[in-house]
Amino acid sequence: MAVASAAEDDPRRLEIRAWLAAHPQPTARQLAEAGYVAPHWPEPWGLGADPELQLIIDDELTRAGITRPDNAIAIGWAGPTIAAGGTPEQQQKWLPGILDGSEEWCQLFSEPEAGSDLAALRTMAVLDGDEYVVNGQKVWSTWANRSRWGILLARTDPTAAKHKGISYFVLDMETPGIEVRKIIEMTGGNHFNETFFTDVRIPVANRIGAENEGWRLAKVTLGNERVSLSEGGVLWGMGPNPAESWAEIVRRGASRDPLLRQRAAAAYSQTHILGLLGDKIVEAMVQGQDPGPEASIRKALADVQGQELMSLVKDLLGSEGMLGEQNEESEETDVWHWGYLFSRALTIGGGTTEIQRNILGERILGLPREPTPDR
């Protein structure tokens, strides 16, 4: 790994350690201003760090027990898109609150009839002077009920081909005409929402990039999403990580039953493969290469792996597993039951497993593209 090649007396390590010595308990704002929250972002928001420096920063912050702001959608998806396509004024307005975690964001992309085929979206934004008037509906809007801002895709030219005529907006979630309805999951909790727009007015200044060129920026967001959803805990970065899952599997005695032992061995092998694939992606990035479709490979494998781990733990719980809690607190109070139920979403959200396999078939195996009405 690249971090191992960075010696303990590497000047980059020493610089970070000196900063941490001067800021032993840094605030989120201090971390953001130092460029340590998203070091790969361009200056002044990050450090323009190459992957090796990013790994060194991660290593030093971990050693110091420092955690970055937990603002996944904002830092993982909205921020990189605004950094890539926003004007300096837009970046100054929104990136500080994203980086220090003070403002939560949601993603307003999917619709009831435009999920995997996102370009089929129907929400309309009609220009009216220096504002757009938005009408339509979004679904699976994670944390829309508690977010200050949202990234929104809307159709601005209904006569254009479906991948054209889409624009990318930042939406103030306190704007009149927005209605957010919670979707209560089978876990008893709530991450997802339906969001309705009735004559919602968005200033032209809140459009990111040129009108009708939003699909290009949407691909930036989705590219970050499919990497981010495969990192951290086994449930899209939430819940137990692989080490915690294996500790529970061992504690519950998987080795005592030959069938469960076989399942555990297969799942363990898959975990090892995912680790090697992650190393390969990091190595490619350290060498300045785009990991490309490997991100889709990792997401497709990691999502199935999350379901398999949660199912294995659930089976090991036996009759006790039938008594799990289902309420808004179960994510904290009964993580294994909550995780088992929530894991059903993994192969659907963030690009279904079927869509990932289409990408892999086309880009790695060279298979013909799937026919669409446009072709």
C-alpha positions in Angstrom: 0.0 0.0 0.0 1.1 3.6 -0.6 1.0 4.6 3.0 3.5 1.9 3.9 6.0 3.6 1.5 5.7 6.9 3.2 8.4 6.8 5.9 7.7 8.0 9.5 10.1 11.0 8.8 8.4 11.8 5.5 8.1 15.6 5.4 4.4 15.4 4.6 3.8 13.4 7.8 5.9 15.8 9.8 3.9 18.7 8.5 0.6 17.1 9.5 1.9 16.1 12.9 3.1 19.7 13.5 -0.4 21.0 12.7 -2.0 18.4 15.0 0.4 19.4 17.8 -0.8 22.9 17.4 -4.4 21.8 17.2 -4.7 18.8 19.4 -8.5 19.0 19.4 -9.4 20.7 16.1 -12.9 21.9 15.4 -14.6 20.9 12.2 -14.0 24.4 10.8 -10.3 24.2 11.6 -10.0 20.8 9.8 -11.9 22.3 6.8 -9.7 25.4 6.7 -6.6 23.2 6.8 -7.8 21.3 3.9 -7.9 18.0 5.8 -11.7 17.3 5.4 -11.5 16.8 1.6 -7.8 17.0 0.8 -8.3 15.8 -2.8 -10.4 18.9 -3.6 -8.6 21.8 -5.3 -7.3 24.7 -3.3 -8.5 26.6 -1.4 -11.2 24.0 -0.4 -8.7 21.1 -0.2 -5.0 20.6 -0.8 -5.1 19.3 -4.4 -3.7 16.2 -2.7 -2.7 13.2 -4.7 -4.0 9.8 -3.5 -0.8 9.1 -1.6 -1.0 12.3 0.4 -4.7 11.6 1.1 -3.7 8.2 2.6 -1.1 9.8 4.7 -3.5 12.4 6.0 -6.1 9.6 6.8 -3.4 7.7 8.6 -2.2 10.6 10.7 -5.7 11.7 11.6 -6.6 8.1 12.6 -3.5 7.9 14.8 -4.4 11.1 16.5 -8.0 10.0 17.1 -9.4 12.8 15.0 -12.6 12.3 13.0 -13.8 14.4 10.1 -17.4 15.9 10.0 -20.0 13.3 9.2 -21.8 14.9 6.3 -21.8 12.1 3.7 -24.1 13.4 0.9 -22.7 16.9 1.2 -19.0 16.0 1.2 -19.2 12.9 -0.9 -21.5 14.0 -3.7 -22.7 17.6 -3.6 -19.4 19.2 -2.8 -17.3 17.5 -5.5 -19.9 18.5 -8.1 -20.0 22.1 -7.0 -16.2 22.2 -6.8 -16.0 20.8 -10.4 -18.8 22.8 -12.1 -19.7 25.7 -9.8 -18.7 29.4 -10.2 -16.3 30.9 -7.6 -19.4 32.7 -6.0 -21.3 29.4 -5.8 -18.3 27.6 -4.3 -17.8 30.4 -1.7 -21.5 30.2 -0.8 -21.9 26.5 -0.2 -18.5 24.7 0.2 -17.6 26.1 3.6 -20.8 24.7 5.2 -20.3 21.4 3.4 -16.8 21.0 4.6 -17.3 21.8 8.2 -20.5 19.8 8.4 -22.7 22.7 9.6 -25.2 22.3 6.7 -26.8 19.0 5.7 -27.6 18.2 2.1 -29.9 15.7 0.3 -29.9 14.4 -3.3 -33.1 15.0 -5.4 -32.5 12.8 -8.4 -34.6 9.6 -8.5 -38.3 9.8 -9.4 -41.1 7.2 -9.3 -40.6 6.4 -13.0 -36.9 7.4 -13.3 -34.7 5.4 -10.9 -32.2 3.2 -12.7 -33.1 5.1 -15.9 -32.5 8.4 -14.3 -32.4 10.4 -17.6 -36.1 9.6 -18.0 -36.9 12.1 -15.2 -39.9 14.3 -15.6 -39.6 17.1 -13.0 -39.8 20.3 -14.9 -38.0 23.6 -14.4 -39.3 26.5 -16.5 -37.4 29.7 -16.8 -39.4 32.8 -15.6 -37.2 35.9 -15.6 -34.3 35.3 -13.2 -35.9 32.3 -11.6 -36.9 28.7 -12.6 -40.3 27.4 -11.6 -40.1 23.8 -10.6 -43.0 21.2 -10.5 -42.7 17.5 -10.1 -41.8 14.7 -7.6 -38.7 13.0 -6.3 -38.5 9.8 -4.3 -35.9 8.0 -2.2 -34.6 11.4 -1.1 -32.3 10.5 1.8 -32.6 12.9 4.7 -34.6 15.4 2.7 -36.7 15.9 5.8 -33.8 17.3 7.8 -31.6 18.9 5.1 -30.9 22.6 4.5 -29.9 22.2 0.9 -30.5 19.7 -1.9 -28.9 19.0 -5.3 -31.7 18.7 -7.9 -31.9 17.5 -11.4 -34.8 18.9 -13.5 -35.7 19.0 -17.2 -35.3 22.4 -18.7 -35.8 21.4 -22.4 -38.6 18.8 -22.8 -38.0 18.7 -26.6 -34.4 17.5 -26.3 -33.2 13.9 -26.2 -33.5 12.6 -22.6 -29.9 12.9 -21.7 -30.0 16.4 -23.0 -32.2 19.2 -21.7 -31.5 18.4 -18.0 -30.1 21.1 -15.7 -28.5 20.8 -12.3 -29.6 23.0 -9.4 -28.9 23.7 -5.8 -32.2 24.0 -3.9 -32.9 25.7 -0.6 -35.1 23.2 1.1 -36.9 25.9 3.0 -38.3 27.4 -0.2 -42.2 27.6 -0.3 -43.9 24.9 -2.4 -41.7 22.0 -1.2 -43.4 19.1 0.7 -41.4 16.3 2.1 -43.1 13.1 3.2 -41.3 10.5 5.2 -41.0 6.9 3.9 -41.0 4.6 6.9 -38.9 1.6 6.1 -39.5 -2.0 7.2 -36.8 -1.3 9.8 -39.2 1.0 11.5 -36.8 3.9 10.8 -36.6 6.6 8.2 -33.8 7.5 5.8 -35.8 8.0 2.7 -38.5 10.5 1.7 -40.8 11.5 -1.1 -40.4 15.2 -2.1 -43.0 17.2 -4.0 -42.5 20.5 -5.8 -45.4 22.8 -6.5 -44.4 26.1 -8.3 -41.1 26.1 -6.4 -38.9 29.0 -7.4 -35.1 28.6 -7.8 -32.9 31.6 -8.6 -30.9 31.2 -11.9 -27.9 31.9 -9.7 -28.5 28.4 -8.1 -28.0 26.6 -11.4 -24.7 24.7 -11.5 -23.2 24.8 -14.9 -24.9 25.7 -18.2 -28.6 25.2 -18.8 -29.4 21.8 -20.3 -25.9 20.5 -19.4 -26.8 19.0 -16.1 -26.3 15.3 -17.1 -22.5 15.9 -17.3 -22.5 17.1 -13.7 -24.9 14.3 -12.7 -22.3 11.8 -13.8 -19.8 13.5 -11.5 -22.2 13.1 -8.6 -23.1 9.5 -9.4 -19.4 8.5 -9.9 -18.7 9.7 -6.3 -21.8 8.1 -5.0 -20.9 4.6 -6.3 -17.5 4.8 -4.7 -18.8 6.3 -1.4 -21.6 3.8 -1.0 -19.1 0.9 -1.0 -16.8 2.3 1.8 -16.9 2.2 5.6 -19.5 0.0 7.3 -21.0 -2.8 5.2 -24.4 -0.9 4.9 -23.4 2.0 2.6 -20.9 3.1 5.2 -23.4 2.7 8.0 -23.7 -0.1 10.5 -21.0 -2.6 11.5 -17.7 -2.7 9.5 -16.4 -6.1 8.2 -14.2 -6.6 11.3 -17.1 -6.1 13.6 -19.3 -8.4 11.5 -16.7 -11.1 11.7 -16.3 -10.7 15.4 -20.0 -11.2 15.9 -20.0 -14.3 13.5 -17.2 -15.9 15.5 -18.8 -15.0 18.8 -22.1 -16.6 17.7 -20.3 -19.9 16.9 -20.5 -20.3 13.1 -17.9 -23.0 13.2 -20.2 -25.4 15.1 -22.5 -26.0 12.2 -21.0 -27.3 8.9 -23.5 -25.5 6.7 -23.1 -22.2 8.5 -19.3 -22.7 8.6 -19.4 -23.1 4.8 -21.4 -19.9 4.4 -19.0 -18.1 6.7 -16.0 -19.3 4.7 -17.5 -18.2 1.4 -18.4 -14.8 2.9 -14.9 -14.4 4.4 -13.3 -15.2 1.0 -15.5 -12.5 -0.5 -14.4 -10.0 2.2 -10.8 -10.7 1.3 -11.5 -10.2 -2.4 -13.1 -6.9 -1.7 -10.1 -5.9 0.3 -7.8 -6.7 -2.6 -10.0 -4.9 -5.0 -10.0 -1.8 -2.8 -6.2 -2.0 -2.7 -6.1 -2.2 -6.5 -8.4 0.9 -6.8 -6.2 2.8 -4.4 -3.0 1.8 -6.2 -4.4 2.9 -9.5 -5.3 6.3 -8.0 -1.9 6.7 -6.4 -0.4 6.2 -9.9 -2.7 8.8 -11.3 -5.1 6.4 -13.1 -8.8 6.5 -13.1 -10.2 3.3 -11.4 -13.0 3.3 -14.0 -15.4 0.4 -13.9 -13.7 -1.1 -10.9 -15.9 1.2 -8.8 -18.9 -0.6 -10.2 -17.3 -4.0 -9.5 -16.7 -3.0 -5.9 -20.2 -1.7 -5.4 -21.8 -4.7 -6.9 -19.8 -7.1 -4.8 -19.9 -5.1 -1.6 -23.7 -4.7 -1.6 -24.2 -8.5 -2.0 -21.6 -9.0 0.7 -23.4 -6.7 3.1 -26.6 -8.7 2.6 -24.8 -12.0 3.1 -23.0 -10.9 6.3 -26.2 -9.6 7.8 -28.1 -12.7 6.8 -25.5 -14.9 8.3 -25.5 -13.1 11.6 -29.3 -13.2 11.6 -29.3 -17.0 11.2 -26.7 -17.4 13.9 -29.0 -15.5 16.3 -31.6 -18.3 15.9 -34.9 -17.7 17.6 -33.4 -14.6 19.3 -33.2 -13.1 15.8 -37.0 -13.1 15.5 -37.4 -10.7 18.4 -35.6 -7.7 16.9 -36.8 -4.2 17.5 -38.4 -2.2 14.6 -38.6 1.5 15.4 -36.7 4.8 14.7 -34.1 3.9 17.3 -33.4 0.4 16.2 -30.3 1.4 14.2 -28.7 2.3 17.5 -30.3 -0.2 19.9 -30.5 -3.4 17.7 -28.0 -3.0 14.9 -28.1 -6.6 13.7 -31.8 -6.8 13.2 -31.9 -3.3 11.7 -28.9 -4.2 9.5 -30.6 -7.3 8.2 -33.7 -5.5 7.2 -31.9 -2.4 5.8 -29.5 -4.5 3.8 -32.3 -5.4 1.3 -31.9 -1.8 0.0 -28.2 -2.3 -0.9 -28.6 -3.9 -4.3 -31.2 -1.3 -5.3 -30.0 2.1 -4.2 -27.1 4.0 -5.8 -27.4 2.1 -9.0 -29.0 -1.3 -9.0 -26.9 -4.4 -9.2 -28.3 -5.1 -12.7 -27.2 -1.6 -13.8 -23.7 -2.2 -12.4 -23.5 -5.5 -14.3 -24.5 -3.7 -17.5 -21.7 -1.3 -17.0 -19.2 -4.1 -16.4 -20.5 -6.0 -19.4 -20.1 -3.0 -21.7 -16.8 -1.5 -20.4 -14.9 -4.6 -19.4 -16.2 -7.4 -21.4 -16.9 -5.3 -24.5 -20.5 -6.5 -24.9 -22.8 -4.5 -27.0 -24.7 -1.7 -25.3 -28.2 -2.6 -24.1 -30.8 -1.3 -26.7 -32.8 1.8 -25.6 -35.7 3.7 -27.3 -33.2 6.3 -28.4 -31.1 3.9 -30.4 
